[in-house]
Amino acid sequence: MYRYLLRLMFLLPPERAHHLAFLAMRWSTRFGPLRALVAKVLVTDDPILRNTVFGVQFPTPVGLAAGFDKDRDCSDSPRTGRLFRLPEDRAIVNRMGFNNHGAGEAANRLRQRRRTVPIGANIGKTKVVPAEQAAEDYTESARLLGPLADFVVVNVSSPNTPGLRDLQAVESLRPILAAVLDTVTVPVLVKIAPDLSDEDVDAVADLALELGLAGIVATNTTIRRDGLNTPQSRVEEIGAGGLSGAPVAERSLEVLRRLRTRVGDRLTLVSVGGIETPEQAFERILAGASLVQGYTGFIYGGPFWARRINRGIARKLRAHGYRSIADAVGATARV
Ligand SMILES: Cc1cc2nc3c(=O)[nH]c(=O)nc-3n(C[C@H](O)[C@H](O)[C@H](O)COP(=O)(O)O)c2cc1C
């Protein structure tokens, strides 16, 4: 039944399927009895998975990555031509940009939401705002959303907003991060691209330490297209956008390892990119991630994706003799 439903979803255009999945999630959490049922089926409640990082209690280490809940609602009617499935690669290309109604609207919706799990506000620069005014733009979003979220992620790594990724250069990033840190009281993290050179990854890590950030989210989608199974002609037809899913996994893990080597346990590392299985999630935890996230894995794996990963991690923790997630974080990292 579950497989059948998932296959049906794949017959729909990607953005319509995404919209439907989002609506289903939203409505199922709106009504008391249904919410309880959904929570029982989808949520994993196991003490070994609980962890407190940057002062926030996470019931499990697995979360939904940024972009799914674009407007804390996704009320944008599903348009087509911005989201493409590459099933041969278990990947997605998206050029959604920040298709939301702005931080003010997101704040309104967040205010109406009953909070059941920690929420991070992922903020990105508005397309029309020039790079020189980026700090003000991020600050404004942070001012609106910071008080309503458990943590804020400064996203300077989405490929769909022209020039955004240039803000990862430390001289551009420093004033942005400093301004956001001045604006909010909740922990602040920065999200980076897998396409940064190793030296740039180190530079962002050093800056994060210097400024006293809570952590780094690695990684966003890639603009690379090498090594894909999807025919070249199809890849070209799809065109520009951020590639996510299995093809990002290797570089995402590499960036995580590099970050851990650089910062040790002084920053919280959140690993995202191509995570599909409990084995991969556990590997990220051992490599230094306190939290893991996924988007494409959820699309291909369906609504039980997080539960499957969480349960798998719990089994692995016990099998390896760890008493908690915190015990396992970075256990295989070279520092
Ligand atoms: C359709 C779509 C929209 C996304 N939007 C955002 C976004 O607004 N902000 C952000 O930081 N990352 C965004 N991402 C990137 C994801 O959060 C994640 O970093 C990336 O997809 C890699 O993880 P995955 O391989 O598990 O999908 C988006 C990804 C997809 C597929």
The ligand as an SDF file (V2000), in Angstrom:
LIG
                    3D

 31 33  0  0  0  0  0  0  0  0999 V2000
   13.3450   21.6700   -3.6960 C   0  0  0  0  0  0  0  0  0  0  0  0
   14.4440   22.0720   -2.7690 C   0  0  0  0  0  0  0  0  0  0  0  0
   14.4230   23.3070   -2.1580 C   0  0  0  0  0  0  0  0  0  0  0  0
   15.4470   23.6930   -1.2760 C   0  0  0  0  0  0  0  0  0  0  0  0
   15.4110   24.9250   -0.6690 N   0  0  0  0  0  0  0  0  0  0  0  0
   16.3730   25.2730    0.2180 C   0  0  0  0  0  0  0  0  0  0  0  0
   16.3070   26.5170    0.9090 C   0  0  0  0  0  0  0  0  0  0  0  0
   15.3840   27.3130    0.7490 O   0  0  0  0  0  0  0  0  0  0  0  0
   17.3170   26.8050    1.7920 N   0  0  0  0  0  0  0  0  0  0  0  0
   18.3600   25.9410    2.0090 C   0  0  0  0  0  0  0  0  0  0  0  0
   19.2510   26.2330    2.8050 O   0  0  0  0  0  0  0  0  0  0  0  0
   18.4350   24.7560    1.3700 N   0  0  0  0  0  0  0  0  0  0  0  0
   17.4590   24.4060    0.4870 C   0  0  0  0  0  0  0  0  0  0  0  0
   17.5350   23.1890   -0.1380 N   0  0  0  0  0  0  0  0  0  0  0  0
   18.7060   22.3110    0.1000 C   0  0  0  0  0  0  0  0  0  0  0  0
   18.4020   21.2280    1.1400 C   0  0  0  0  0  0  0  0  0  0  0  0
   18.0640   21.7880    2.3790 O   0  0  0  0  0  0  0  0  0  0  0  0
   19.6400   20.3060    1.3020 C   0  0  0  0  0  0  0  0  0  0  0  0
   20.7030   21.0560    1.8280 O   0  0  0  0  0  0  0  0  0  0  0  0
   20.0690   19.6730   -0.0180 C   0  0  0  0  0  0  0  0  0  0  0  0
   18.9560   19.2980   -0.7890 O   0  0  0  0  0  0  0  0  0  0  0  0
   20.9580   18.4300    0.1890 C   0  0  0  0  0  0  0  0  0  0  0  0
   20.2640   17.4540    0.9410 O   0  0  0  0  0  0  0  0  0  0  0  0
   19.5010   16.1850    0.2830 P   0  0  0  0  0  0  0  0  0  0  0  0
   20.4900   15.5050   -0.6370 O   0  0  0  0  0  0  0  0  0  0  0  0
   19.0880   15.3480    1.4450 O   0  0  0  0  0  0  0  0  0  0  0  0
   18.3420   16.7250   -0.4740 O   0  0  0  0  0  0  0  0  0  0  0  0
   16.5150   22.7940   -1.0210 C   0  0  0  0  0  0  0  0  0  0  0  0
   16.5330   21.5270   -1.6300 C   0  0  0  0  0  0  0  0  0  0  0  0
   15.5230   21.1580   -2.5070 C   0  0  0  0  0  0  0  0  0  0  0  0
   15.5930   19.7930   -3.1490 C   0  0  0  0  0  0  0  0  0  0  0  0
  1  2  1  0
  2  3  1  0
  2 30  2  0
  3  4  2  0
  4  5  1  0
  4 28  1  0
  5  6  2  0
  6  7  1  0
  6 13  1  0
  7  8  2  0
  7  9  1  0
  9 10  1  0
 10 11  2  0
 10 12  1  0
 12 13  2  0
 13 14  1  0
 14 15  1  0
 14 28  1  0
 15 16  1  0
 16 17  1  0
 16 18  1  0
 18 19  1  0
 18 20  1  0
 20 21  1  0
 20 22  1  0
 22 23  1  0
 23 24  1  0
 24 25  2  0
 24 26  1  0
 24 27  1  0
 28 29  2  0
 29 30  1  0
 30 31  1  0
M  END
$$$$
